[in-house]
Amino acid sequence: MNIVFLGVPSCGKGTQAEFVSKKFDLVHLSVGELLRKKTEDPCDPLGQGIKEKINKGFLVDDTLIMQKIESFISGLSSDEGILFDGFPRSLEQAKLLDVLFLKLGRKLDCVINFELDDRGVMEKISGRRSCPECGKSYHIKFNPSKIENTCDGCGSKLIIRQDDNNESVNARLKAYYSFTYPLIDYYSNQNKLIGIDANQDIESITKNIENIFIKTP
Ligand code: ADP
């Protein structure tokens, strides 16, 4: 099974991807996480270029994204299903994924669209805390860590992501509506799109997704 999670920044797709990938034995591919790992070396000019784009809320170039995606998928065996979190983010990327899947003999089974209005985005983003080590996301109100400011998974100190500031969030929302939003029609025309209300609590969203997965042939 190969699944795409689609939605505005901070709609909760990363949190859900973590739960359901474990439960349904899928490989979780968070492109944002993959890119952030590339930015850790201050002497790597490519990584620093990516960092600048991420912090400004701009999309990273398709060529680089596709290289990362292709090299990630080629490291998997053909029977391992993938849960794409944050990819594709544009029509161009969606078309390139179709080509790649055709080449690899894979099929995209369904696309889950996390529906959240801009007010919900701001509320979720303003309370988000992230683990710089393992990438796990928290929310001070909706999904707090067991010990304040400490990652439940690896014990690292939680941070506010550099791109979770007003300026970058506005740019990310703009990028979402310009480039990602058209994917709703693209996948709906292929009868692959299933919408879920991302305003619910975490457990209810997980249940909705599990029901979708169980029904997906
Ligand atoms: P969010 O969904 O909250 O924006 P992500 O971790 O998914 O967080 O993405 C963070 C940033 O990484 C994006 O704002 C963008 O700069 C970059 N990025 C992630 N996925 C892609 C992609 N598929 N194409 C281009 N850039 C991406």
Boltz pocket constraint, residues with backbone or C-beta under 6 A from the ligand:
constraints:
  - pocket:
      binder: B
      contacts: [[A, 7], [A, 8], [A, 9], [A, 10], [A, 11], [A, 31], [A, 32], [A, 33], [A, 35], [A, 50], [A, 53], [A, 54], [A, 55], [A, 57], [A, 58], [A, 59], [A, 60], [A, 61], [A, 65], [A, 85], [A, 86], [A, 87], [A, 88], [A, 89], [A, 93], [A, 163], [A, 172]]
      max_distance: 6.0
